[in-house]
């Protein structure tokens, strides 16, 4: 994790569209921990924010 505890460090963001829905998956590079969020295609930024929040919580629980 980065020195700033609010940022998870290096992550990979993957966006997959399926019709009207978009899946945003984020993977923490150094640990391989993954989190994802699914929602409407029009909410890309919101889905990224939610997925990153879920990743931060998953990393904090480790």
Buried (B, 14 or more C-beta within 10 A) or exposed (E): BEEEEEEBEEBEEEEEEEEEEBBBBBBBEEBEBBBBBBBEEEBBEEBBEBBBBBBBEBBEEE
